[in-house]
Every structure is written in C-alpha cells, then in structure tokens.
Amino acid sequence: MAQVPDGDGAAPAAAKRKPDAKQVELHKLLAEYTGTEDRANASFKGKLIQTTGVVEDVKRDIRNTVYMVVGTGKRYEEHMLQCSIDEDNADTVAAPPREAASPSAGEWRS
C-alpha cells in the first residue's frame, strides 16, 4: 500500500493504514470489468484492493475530490483505473514521472 509522508517526511501512523487489501493485477482487474461488469462488481465493489500501475494523471473532479488515473503503462489504453484520494492526503499527492510504477490501494467503486 502506498504511504504518503506527512509534513515532516515521516510515514503516517499505522492507524491510518488500511490492512488486508486484496492483491489484484491491474490488467486482470481491467479485463474483468471489460468482460462482465456485474460479475466484476461482485468481486471488487466496496472492497479494498491493492494494485500496481503507472499514474497517468492526478486531477480533481466536479466535487473537488482528488483522484488519480492508473494504467498498465501501455502506449494506448482504452481502460484505466480511477482511484479517489482521501482529503487527508489530497494536498500531498503529486503526479510522479510517467515511468514510475505506483502501488495503489483503494476501495473499488463503480
């Protein structure tokens, strides 16, 4: 699970970590949603998952919630994962270089 350092550079307290994230390969997650969305929702919706991918973008949505778009790193991707960032970490999230693989953990919502 990725940890964002707090203001003094230290990792956040262990109490903020979300344990027991299910490890899911990003290409498999995207393939499941491309196949049968209802079946994929049964497997992932509302559950904490951890995956690794390339952060393509970091933005704010119309409700001003920060999110990042994560892909597999292929040149042309039709489907990508959108991960919401909690407000405690929103100001510290920055888009890393395209080449950097970023572990991401989050609750899957569709």
C-alpha distances in whole Angstrom, upper triangle without the diagonal:
4,6,10,13,15,19,20,17,15,12,12,13,12,13,11,8,8,9,10,8,10,10,12,14,14,18,18,17,19,22,22,22,25,27,27,25,26,25,22,22,23,20,17,18,17,14,10,9,6,8,9,12,15,15,18,19,18,20,22,23,27,25,24,20,18,16,15,16,14,17,17,19,23,25,26,24,25,22,19,16,16,13,14,13,14,17,16,14,16,18,16,14,16,17,16,19,19,19,15,13,9,6,6,5,9,12,15,18,21
4,7,10,13,16,17,14,13,10,11,13,12,14,12,9,10,12,14,12,14,13,15,15,15,19,20,18,20,23,24,24,26,28,29,27,28,27,24,24,25,22,19,20,19,17,13,12,9,10,10,12,13,12,16,16,15,18,20,22,25,24,22,19,16,14,13,15,13,16,17,18,22,24,25,23,25,22,18,16,15,12,13,11,13,15,14,11,14,15,13,11,13,13,13,16,17,17,13,11,8,6,6,7,10,14,16,19,22
4,6,9,13,14,11,10,7,7,10,10,12,9,8,10,12,15,14,17,16,18,19,19,23,24,22,24,27,27,27,29,32,32,30,31,30,27,26,28,25,22,22,21,19,15,15,12,14,13,15,16,15,18,18,16,19,20,22,26,24,22,19,16,15,15,17,16,19,20,21,25,27,28,27,28,25,21,19,18,14,14,12,12,14,12,9,12,14,11,10,13,14,14,17,19,19,15,14,11,9,9,10,12,15,18,21,24
4,7,10,11,9,9,7,7,11,12,14,11,11,13,16,18,17,20,19,21,22,21,25,26,24,25,29,29,28,31,33,34,31,33,32,29,28,30,27,24,24,22,21,17,17,15,16,16,17,17,15,18,17,15,17,18,21,24,22,20,17,14,14,14,17,17,20,21,22,26,27,29,27,29,26,22,19,18,15,14,11,11,12,10,7,10,10,7,8,10,12,13,16,18,19,15,15,12,11,11,12,14,17,20,22,25
4,7,7,5,5,4,6,10,12,14,12,12,15,18,21,20,23,22,24,25,25,28,30,28,29,32,33,32,34,37,37,35,36,36,32,32,33,31,28,28,26,24,21,21,19,20,19,20,20,18,21,20,18,20,21,24,27,25,22,20,17,18,17,21,20,23,25,25,29,30,32,30,32,30,26,23,22,18,18,14,14,14,11,9,12,11,8,10,12,15,15,18,21,21,18,18,15,15,15,15,17,20,23,25,28
4,6,5,6,6,6,9,12,14,12,13,17,19,22,22,25,25,27,28,27,31,32,30,31,35,35,34,37,39,39,37,38,38,34,33,35,33,29,29,27,26,22,23,21,22,22,23,23,21,23,22,19,20,21,24,26,24,21,19,17,19,19,22,23,26,28,28,32,33,35,33,34,32,28,25,23,20,19,15,14,13,10,9,11,10,8,11,14,17,17,21,23,24,21,21,18,18,17,18,19,22,25,26,30
4,6,7,9,10,13,16,17,15,17,20,23,26,26,29,29,30,31,30,34,35,33,34,38,38,37,39,42,42,40,41,41,38,36,38,36,33,32,30,29,26,26,25,26,25,26,25,22,25,23,20,21,22,25,27,25,22,21,19,20,21,24,25,28,30,30,34,35,36,35,37,34,30,28,26,23,21,17,16,15,12,11,13,11,9,12,14,18,18,22,25,26,23,23,20,21,21,21,22,25,28,29,32
4,6,9,10,12,16,18,16,18,21,24,27,27,30,30,32,33,32,35,37,35,36,40,40,39,42,44,45,42,43,43,40,39,40,38,35,35,32,31,28,28,26,27,26,27,26,24,27,26,23,25,25,28,31,29,26,24,22,24,24,27,27,30,32,32,35,37,38,37,39,37,33,30,28,25,24,20,19,18,15,14,16,14,12,15,17,20,20,23,26,27,23,24,22,22,22,23,24,27,30,32,35
4,7,9,12,15,17,16,16,20,22,25,24,27,27,29,29,29,32,34,32,34,37,37,37,39,42,42,40,41,41,37,37,38,36,32,33,31,29,26,25,23,24,23,24,23,22,24,23,21,23,24,28,30,29,26,24,21,22,22,25,25,27,29,28,32,34,35,34,36,34,30,28,26,23,22,19,19,18,15,13,16,14,11,13,15,18,17,20,23,23,20,21,18,19,19,20,22,25,28,30,33
4,6,9,11,14,13,14,17,19,22,22,25,25,28,29,28,32,33,32,33,37,37,36,39,41,42,39,40,40,36,36,37,34,31,32,29,27,24,24,22,23,23,24,24,23,26,25,23,25,26,29,31,30,27,24,22,23,23,26,25,28,29,29,33,35,37,35,37,34,31,28,27,23,22,19,18,18,15,13,17,16,13,15,17,20,19,22,25,25,21,21,19,18,19,19,21,24,27,30,33
4,7,8,11,10,10,14,15,19,18,22,22,24,25,25,29,30,28,30,33,33,33,36,38,38,36,37,36,33,32,33,31,28,28,26,24,20,20,18,20,20,21,22,21,24,23,21,23,24,27,30,28,25,23,20,21,20,23,23,25,26,27,31,33,34,33,34,32,28,25,24,20,20,17,16,17,13,12,15,15,12,14,16,19,18,21,24,23,20,19,16,15,16,16,18,21,24,26,30
4,6,8,7,8,12,14,17,17,21,21,24,26,25,29,30,28,30,33,33,32,35,37,37,35,35,35,32,30,31,29,26,26,24,22,18,19,18,20,20,22,23,21,25,24,21,23,23,25,28,26,23,21,19,20,20,23,23,26,27,28,32,34,35,33,34,31,28,25,23,19,18,15,13,14,10,10,14,14,12,14,17,19,19,23,25,25,22,21,18,16,16,15,16,19,22,24,28
4,5,6,7,11,13,17,17,21,22,25,27,27,31,31,29,31,35,34,34,37,39,38,36,36,35,32,31,32,29,27,27,24,22,19,20,19,22,22,25,26,24,28,27,24,26,26,28,30,28,26,23,22,22,23,26,25,29,30,31,35,37,38,36,37,34,30,27,25,22,20,17,15,16,13,13,17,18,16,17,20,23,23,27,28,29,25,24,20,18,18,16,18,20,23,26,29
4,5,5,9,10,13,15,18,19,22,25,26,29,29,27,30,33,32,32,35,37,36,34,34,33,30,29,29,27,24,25,22,20,17,18,17,20,21,24,25,24,28,27,25,27,27,29,31,29,27,24,23,23,23,26,25,28,29,30,34,36,37,35,36,33,29,26,25,21,20,18,16,18,14,15,19,20,18,19,22,24,24,27,29,29,25,23,20,17,17,15,16,18,22,24,28
4,6,8,10,13,15,18,20,23,26,26,30,30,28,30,33,32,32,35,37,36,33,33,32,30,28,28,26,24,23,20,19,16,18,18,21,23,25,27,26,29,28,25,27,26,28,30,27,26,23,22,22,23,26,26,29,30,32,35,38,38,36,37,33,30,26,25,21,20,17,15,16,13,15,18,20,19,20,23,25,26,29,31,31,27,25,22,19,18,15,16,17,21,23,27
4,6,9,13,13,17,19,21,24,24,28,28,25,27,31,30,29,32,34,33,31,31,30,27,26,26,25,22,21,18,17,14,16,16,19,20,22,24,22,25,24,22,23,22,24,26,24,22,19,18,19,20,22,22,26,27,29,32,35,35,33,33,30,26,23,21,17,16,13,11,13,10,11,14,16,15,16,20,22,22,26,27,28,24,23,19,17,15,13,13,15,18,20,24
4,6,10,10,14,15,18,21,21,25,25,22,25,28,27,27,30,32,31,29,29,28,25,24,24,22,19,20,17,15,11,13,12,15,17,20,22,21,24,23,21,23,23,24,27,25,24,20,19,18,19,21,20,23,25,27,30,32,33,30,31,28,24,21,20,16,16,14,12,15,12,12,16,18,16,16,20,21,21,25,26,26,22,20,17,14,12,10,11,13,17,19,23
4,7,7,11,13,16,19,19,23,22,20,23,25,24,24,27,29,28,25,26,25,22,20,21,19,16,16,13,11,8,10,10,14,16,19,21,21,24,23,22,23,23,24,26,24,23,20,19,18,18,20,20,22,23,26,29,32,32,29,30,26,23,19,18,15,15,13,12,15,14,14,17,20,18,18,21,22,22,26,26,26,23,20,17,14,12,9,9,10,14,16,20
4,6,9,11,15,18,19,23,22,20,23,25,24,24,28,29,28,26,26,24,22,21,20,18,16,17,14,11,9,10,10,14,17,20,22,22,26,26,24,26,26,27,30,28,27,23,22,21,21,23,21,23,24,27,30,33,33,30,31,27,24,21,21,17,18,17,16,19,18,17,20,23,21,21,24,24,24,27,28,27,24,21,18,14,13,10,11,12,15,18,22
4,6,9,12,16,17,21,19,18,21,23,21,22,26,26,25,24,23,22,19,19,18,15,14,15,13,10,8,8,9,13,16,19,22,23,26,26,25,27,28,28,31,29,29,25,24,22,22,23,21,23,23,26,29,32,32,29,29,26,23,20,20,18,19,18,18,22,21,20,23,26,24,23,25,26,26,28,28,28,24,21,18,15,13,10,11,12,14,17,21
4,6,9,12,14,17,16,14,17,20,18,19,22,23,22,21,21,19,16,16,16,13,11,13,12,8,5,5,6,9,13,16,19,19,22,23,22,24,25,25,28,26,26,22,21,19,18,19,17,19,19,22,25,28,28,25,26,22,19,16,17,14,16,16,16,20,19,18,21,24,22,20,23,23,23,25,25,24,21,18,15,12,10,7,8,9,11,15,18
4,6,10,12,15,13,12,15,17,15,17,20,20,20,19,19,17,14,14,14,11,9,12,12,8,6,5,6,9,12,15,19,20,22,24,23,25,26,26,29,28,28,24,23,20,19,19,17,18,18,21,24,27,27,24,24,21,18,16,17,15,17,18,19,23,23,21,23,26,25,23,25,24,24,26,25,24,22,18,16,13,11,9,10,10,11,15,17
4,7,9,12,11,10,14,15,15,16,19,20,20,19,20,18,15,16,16,12,11,14,15,11,9,6,5,6,9,12,16,18,21,22,22,25,26,27,30,29,29,25,23,20,19,18,15,16,15,18,21,24,25,22,22,19,17,15,17,15,18,19,20,24,24,22,24,26,25,22,24,23,22,24,22,22,19,15,14,10,10,9,11,12,13,16,19
4,6,9,7,7,10,11,11,13,15,16,17,16,18,15,12,14,14,11,10,13,14,11,10,7,6,5,8,11,15,16,19,21,21,24,25,25,29,28,28,24,23,19,17,16,13,13,13,16,18,21,21,18,19,16,14,12,15,14,17,19,21,25,25,23,24,27,25,22,23,22,22,23,21,20,19,15,14,11,10,10,11,12,11,15,17
4,6,5,6,9,10,11,13,14,16,17,17,19,17,14,16,17,14,13,16,17,15,14,10,8,6,7,9,12,15,17,20,21,23,25,26,29,29,29,25,23,20,17,16,12,11,10,13,15,18,18,16,17,14,13,12,15,15,18,20,23,26,26,24,25,28,26,23,23,21,20,21,19,18,16,13,13,11,11,12,14,15,14,17,18
4,5,5,6,8,10,11,12,14,16,15,18,16,13,15,17,14,12,15,17,15,14,10,9,6,6,7,10,12,14,16,18,20,22,23,26,26,26,23,21,17,14,12,9,8,7,10,12,15,15,12,13,11,9,8,12,12,16,18,21,24,25,23,23,26,24,21,21,19,18,19,16,16,15,12,11,10,10,11,13,14,12,15,16
4,6,5,6,9,10,10,12,15,15,18,16,13,16,18,15,14,17,19,18,17,14,13,9,10,9,12,14,15,18,20,22,25,25,28,29,28,25,23,19,17,14,11,8,7,10,11,14,14,11,12,9,9,10,14,15,19,21,24,28,29,26,26,29,27,24,24,21,20,20,17,17,17,14,14,14,14,15,16,17,15,17,17
4,5,5,6,9,10,10,12,13,15,13,10,13,15,12,12,15,18,16,16,13,12,10,12,12,15,17,18,21,23,25,26,26,29,30,30,27,25,21,19,16,14,12,10,14,14,18,17,14,14,12,12,11,15,16,20,22,25,29,30,27,28,30,29,26,26,24,23,24,21,21,20,17,17,15,15,15,16,16,14,16,16
4,5,5,7,9,10,11,11,13,11,8,10,12,10,9,12,14,13,13,10,11,9,11,11,14,16,17,19,20,22,23,23,26,26,26,23,22,18,16,14,12,11,11,15,15,18,17,14,13,10,10,9,12,13,17,19,22,25,27,25,25,28,27,23,24,22,22,23,21,21,20,17,16,14,13,13,13,13,10,13,13
4,5,5,6,9,11,10,13,12,9,12,14,12,11,13,16,16,16,13,13,11,12,12,14,15,15,17,19,21,22,21,24,25,25,23,21,17,16,13,11,9,10,13,13,16,14,10,10,7,7,7,11,13,17,20,23,26,27,25,25,28,27,24,24,21,22,22,19,20,20,17,16,16,14,15,15,15,12,13,12
4,5,5,6,9,10,13,12,9,12,14,13,13,15,18,18,18,15,16,14,15,14,17,18,18,21,23,24,26,25,28,28,29,26,25,21,19,16,14,12,12,15,14,17,15,12,11,9,10,11,15,17,20,23,26,30,31,29,29,32,31,27,27,25,25,25,22,22,22,19,20,19,18,18,18,18,15,16,15
4,5,5,6,7,10,8,6,9,11,9,10,12,16,15,16,14,16,14,16,16,19,20,21,23,24,25,26,25,28,28,29,26,25,22,20,18,16,15,15,18,18,20,19,15,14,11,12,12,15,17,20,23,26,29,31,29,29,32,31,28,29,26,27,28,25,25,25,21,21,20,18,18,17,16,13,14,13
4,5,6,5,8,8,6,8,11,10,10,11,15,15,16,14,16,15,17,16,19,19,19,21,22,23,24,22,24,25,26,23,23,19,18,16,15,14,15,18,18,20,18,14,12,9,10,10,13,15,18,21,24,27,29,27,27,30,30,27,27,25,26,27,24,25,25,22,21,20,18,18,16,15,11,12,10
4,6,7,10,11,9,11,14,14,14,15,18,19,20,18,19,17,18,17,19,20,19,21,23,24,25,23,25,27,28,25,25,21,20,17,16,14,15,17,16,18,16,12,10,8,10,12,14,17,20,24,27,30,32,30,29,32,32,28,28,26,27,27,24,25,25,23,22,22,20,20,19,18,15,15,13
4,6,9,9,8,11,13,13,14,15,19,19,21,19,20,19,21,20,22,23,23,25,27,27,28,27,29,30,31,28,28,24,23,20,19,17,17,20,19,21,19,16,13,12,14,15,18,20,23,27,29,32,34,33,32,35,35,32,32,29,30,31,27,28,28,25,25,24,23,22,21,20,17,17,15
4,6,5,6,9,10,11,12,13,17,18,20,19,21,20,22,22,24,25,25,26,27,28,28,26,28,29,30,28,28,24,24,21,20,19,20,23,22,24,22,18,16,14,16,16,18,20,23,26,28,32,34,33,32,35,35,32,33,31,32,33,30,30,30,27,26,25,23,22,21,19,15,15,13
4,6,5,6,9,10,10,10,14,15,18,17,19,19,21,21,23,23,23,24,25,25,25,23,25,25,27,24,24,21,21,19,19,18,19,23,22,24,22,18,16,13,14,14,15,17,20,23,25,28,31,30,29,32,32,29,30,29,30,31,28,29,29,26,25,24,21,20,18,16,12,12,9
4,5,5,6,9,10,10,13,15,18,17,20,20,23,24,26,26,26,27,27,27,27,25,26,26,28,26,26,23,24,22,22,21,23,26,26,28,26,22,19,17,18,17,18,19,21,25,26,29,32,31,30,34,34,31,33,31,33,34,32,33,32,29,27,26,23,22,19,17,13,12,10
4,5,5,7,9,10,13,14,17,16,19,19,22,23,25,26,27,28,28,29,29,27,29,29,30,27,28,25,24,23,22,21,22,25,25,28,26,22,20,17,18,17,19,20,22,25,27,30,32,31,31,35,35,32,33,32,33,34,31,32,31,28,27,24,22,21,19,17,13,14,12
4,5,5,6,8,11,11,14,13,15,15,18,19,22,22,23,24,25,25,26,24,26,26,27,24,24,21,21,19,18,18,18,22,22,25,23,19,17,14,15,13,15,16,19,22,24,27,29,28,28,31,31,28,29,28,29,30,28,28,27,24,23,21,19,17,16,14,10,11,10
4,5,5,5,8,10,13,13,16,16,20,20,23,23,24,24,24,24,24,22,24,24,25,22,23,20,20,19,19,19,20,24,24,27,25,21,19,16,16,14,15,15,17,20,22,25,27,26,26,30,30,27,29,28,29,31,29,30,28,25,23,21,19,17,14,12,9,8,8
4,6,6,9,10,13,13,17,18,21,23,25,26,27,27,27,28,28,26,27,27,28,25,26,23,23,22,21,22,23,26,27,30,28,24,22,19,19,17,18,18,20,23,24,27,29,28,29,32,32,30,32,31,32,34,32,32,31,27,26,23,20,18,16,13,11,11,11
4,6,9,8,11,10,14,15,18,20,23,23,25,26,26,27,27,26,28,27,28,25,25,22,22,21,19,20,20,24,25,28,26,23,22,18,18,15,17,17,19,22,23,26,28,27,27,31,31,28,30,29,29,31,29,30,28,24,23,20,18,16,14,12,10,11,12
4,6,5,8,8,11,12,16,17,20,20,22,23,23,23,23,22,25,24,25,21,21,18,18,18,16,17,18,22,23,26,25,21,20,16,15,12,14,13,15,18,19,23,24,23,24,27,27,24,26,25,26,28,26,27,25,22,20,17,15,12,11,8,6,8,9
4,6,9,10,13,15,18,19,22,21,23,23,22,22,22,20,22,21,22,19,20,17,18,18,17,19,20,24,25,28,26,22,21,17,16,13,13,13,14,17,18,21,23,22,23,26,26,24,26,26,27,29,28,29,27,24,21,19,16,13,11,7,5,5,7
4,7,9,13,15,19,20,23,22,24,23,22,22,21,20,22,20,21,18,19,17,18,18,18,20,22,26,27,30,28,25,24,20,18,15,14,13,13,15,15,19,20,20,21,25,25,23,25,25,27,29,28,29,27,24,21,19,16,12,9,6,6,6,9
4,6,10,13,16,18,21,21,23,23,22,23,23,22,24,23,23,20,20,17,18,18,18,19,21,24,26,29,28,24,24,20,18,15,15,13,14,15,16,19,20,20,21,25,24,22,25,25,26,28,27,28,25,22,19,16,14,10,8,5,6,9,11
4,7,10,14,16,19,19,21,21,20,21,21,21,24,22,22,19,18,16,16,17,16,18,19,22,25,28,27,24,24,20,17,14,14,11,12,13,14,17,18,17,19,22,21,19,22,22,23,25,25,25,22,19,16,13,10,7,5,4,7,10,13
4,7,10,13,16,16,19,20,19,21,22,22,25,24,23,20,18,16,15,15,13,15,16,19,21,25,24,21,21,18,15,12,13,11,13,14,15,19,19,18,19,23,21,19,21,21,21,23,22,22,20,16,14,11,8,5,6,6,7,11,14
4,7,10,13,14,17,18,18,20,22,22,26,25,24,20,18,16,14,14,12,13,14,17,20,23,23,20,21,17,15,12,13,11,13,14,16,19,19,17,19,22,20,17,19,18,18,20,19,19,16,13,10,7,6,4,7,9,10,14,16
4,7,10,12,15,16,17,20,21,22,26,25,24,21,19,15,13,13,10,10,10,13,16,19,20,17,18,15,12,10,12,11,14,15,17,21,21,18,19,22,20,17,18,17,16,18,17,16,14,10,8,6,5,6,9,11,11,15,17
4,7,9,12,15,16,19,21,23,26,26,25,22,19,16,13,12,8,9,8,10,13,17,18,16,18,15,12,11,13,12,15,16,18,22,22,19,19,22,19,16,17,15,14,15,13,12,10,6,6,4,6,9,11,14,14,17,19
4,6,9,12,14,17,20,21,25,25,24,21,18,15,11,9,6,5,5,7,10,13,14,12,15,13,10,9,11,11,15,16,19,22,22,19,19,21,19,16,15,13,12,12,10,10,8,5,6,7,8,11,13,16,15,18,19
4,6,9,11,15,18,20,24,24,23,20,17,14,10,8,5,5,6,5,9,11,13,12,14,13,10,10,12,12,15,16,19,22,22,19,18,20,18,14,13,10,9,9,7,7,6,5,6,9,10,13,15,18,17,19,20
4,6,8,11,15,16,20,21,19,17,13,10,7,6,4,7,9,8,12,13,14,13,15,13,10,9,10,10,13,13,17,18,19,16,15,16,15,11,10,7,7,8,7,9,8,7,7,9,9,13,14,17,17,18,19
4,7,10,14,15,19,20,19,17,14,11,7,5,6,7,9,8,11,11,12,11,13,12,9,10,10,11,14,15,18,20,21,18,16,18,17,13,11,8,9,9,6,10,10,10,10,13,13,16,16,19,18,19,19
4,7,10,12,16,17,15,14,11,8,6,5,7,10,13,12,14,14,14,13,15,14,11,11,9,10,12,13,16,17,19,16,14,15,14,11,9,6,9,10,9,12,12,13,12,14,13,16,16,18,18,18,19
4,7,10,14,15,12,11,7,6,4,6,9,12,16,15,18,18,18,17,18,16,13,12,10,9,10,10,13,14,16,13,10,11,11,8,7,6,9,12,12,15,14,14,13,15,13,15,15,17,17,17,18
4,7,10,11,9,8,6,6,6,8,12,15,18,18,20,20,20,18,19,17,14,13,10,10,10,10,13,13,16,13,10,11,13,10,10,9,13,15,15,18,18,18,16,18,16,17,16,18,18,17,18
4,7,8,5,5,4,6,9,11,15,18,21,22,24,24,23,21,21,19,16,15,11,11,9,10,12,11,14,13,9,11,13,11,12,12,16,19,19,22,21,21,19,20,17,18,17,17,18,17,17
4,5,5,5,7,7,10,12,15,18,22,23,24,24,23,21,20,18,16,15,11,11,10,11,13,13,16,16,12,14,17,15,15,16,19,22,21,24,23,23,21,22,19,19,17,17,17,15,15
4,5,7,10,11,14,15,19,22,26,26,28,28,26,24,23,21,19,18,14,15,13,14,15,15,18,18,15,17,20,18,19,19,23,25,25,28,27,27,25,25,22,22,20,20,19,17,17
4,6,9,11,14,17,20,23,27,28,30,30,28,26,25,23,21,19,15,15,12,13,13,12,16,16,13,15,18,17,19,20,23,26,26,29,28,27,25,25,22,21,18,18,18,16,16
4,6,9,13,15,19,22,26,26,28,29,28,26,25,23,20,18,15,14,11,11,11,10,14,13,10,12,15,14,16,17,21,23,24,27,25,25,23,23,20,20,18,18,19,17,18
4,6,10,13,16,20,23,24,26,27,26,24,23,21,18,16,12,10,7,7,8,8,11,11,8,11,13,12,14,15,19,22,22,25,23,23,20,20,17,17,14,15,15,14,16
4,7,10,13,17,20,21,24,24,24,22,22,19,16,14,10,9,6,5,7,8,11,9,6,9,11,9,10,12,15,18,18,21,20,19,16,17,14,15,13,14,15,15,16
4,7,10,13,17,18,20,21,21,18,18,16,12,10,7,5,4,5,9,10,13,11,8,11,12,9,11,11,14,16,16,19,17,16,14,14,11,12,11,12,13,12,14
4,6,10,13,14,17,18,17,15,16,14,10,8,6,5,7,7,11,13,15,12,10,13,13,9,9,8,11,13,13,15,14,13,11,12,10,11,11,13,13,14,15
4,7,10,11,13,14,14,12,12,10,7,6,5,6,9,11,15,17,19,16,14,17,16,12,12,10,12,13,12,14,13,12,11,12,10,13,12,14,13,14,14
4,7,8,11,13,13,10,12,9,6,5,6,8,11,12,16,19,20,17,16,18,17,14,13,11,11,12,10,12,11,9,8,10,8,11,12,14,13,14,15
4,6,8,10,10,7,9,8,5,6,9,11,14,16,20,23,24,21,20,22,21,17,16,13,13,13,10,11,11,10,10,11,11,14,15,16,15,17,17
4,6,9,10,8,11,9,8,9,12,14,18,19,23,26,26,23,23,25,23,20,19,15,15,14,11,11,11,9,10,12,12,15,17,19,17,19,19
4,6,8,8,12,11,10,12,14,16,19,21,24,27,27,24,23,25,23,19,18,14,13,12,8,8,9,8,11,13,14,18,19,21,20,22,22
4,6,6,10,11,11,13,16,18,22,23,27,30,31,27,27,28,27,23,21,17,17,15,11,11,13,12,15,17,18,21,22,24,22,23,23
4,6,10,12,12,15,18,20,23,25,29,31,32,29,27,29,27,24,21,18,17,15,11,12,14,15,17,19,20,23,24,26,24,25,25
4,7,9,11,14,16,19,23,25,28,31,32,29,28,29,28,25,23,19,19,17,14,15,17,17,19,21,21,23,24,25,23,24,22
4,6,7,11,13,16,20,22,26,28,30,27,26,28,27,23,22,18,19,18,14,15,17,16,17,19,18,21,21,22,19,20,19
4,7,11,13,16,20,22,26,28,31,28,26,29,28,24,23,20,21,21,17,19,20,19,19,21,20,21,21,21,19,19,17
4,7,10,13,16,19,23,25,28,25,24,26,26,22,22,19,20,20,17,18,19,17,17,18,16,18,17,18,15,15,13
4,7,10,13,16,19,22,24,22,20,23,22,19,18,16,17,17,14,16,16,14,14,14,13,15,14,15,13,13,13
4,6,10,13,16,19,21,19,18,21,20,17,17,15,16,17,15,17,16,14,12,12,10,11,10,11,9,10,10
4,7,10,13,16,18,16,15,18,18,14,15,14,16,17,16,18,17,15,13,13,10,11,10,10,9,9,10
4,6,10,13,15,13,12,15,15,12,14,13,15,17,16,18,17,15,12,11,8,8,7,8,8,9,11
4,7,9,12,10,9,13,14,11,13,14,16,19,19,21,19,17,14,14,10,10,7,8,9,9,12
4,6,8,7,6,10,10,8,11,12,15,18,19,21,18,17,14,13,10,10,8,10,12,13,15
4,5,6,6,10,11,10,14,15,18,21,22,24,21,20,17,16,13,11,10,11,13,14,17
4,5,5,8,10,10,14,16,19,22,24,26,23,23,19,19,16,15,13,15,17,17,20
4,6,8,9,10,14,17,19,23,24,26,23,22,19,18,16,15,14,16,19,19,22
4,6,5,6,10,13,15,19,20,22,19,19,15,15,13,13,13,15,18,19,22
4,6,6,9,12,14,18,19,22,19,19,16,16,14,15,14,16,18,18,21
4,6,8,12,14,18,20,22,20,20,18,18,17,18,17,20,22,22,24
4,6,10,12,15,18,20,17,18,15,16,15,16,17,19,22,23,25
4,7,9,13,15,17,14,15,12,13,12,14,14,17,19,20,22
4,6,10,12,14,12,14,12,14,13,16,17,20,21,22,24
4,7,8,11,10,11,10,13,13,16,17,20,21,22,23
4,6,8,6,9,8,12,13,16,18,21,22,24,25
4,5,6,9,10,14,15,19,21,24,24,26,27
4,6,8,10,14,15,19,20,23,23,25,25
4,6,9,13,15,19,21,24,24,26,27
4,6,10,12,16,19,22,22,25,26
4,7,9,13,16,19,19,22,24
4,6,10,13,16,17,20,21
4,7,10,14,15,18,20
4,7,10,11,14,17
4,7,9,12,15
4,6,9,12
4,6,10
4,7
4
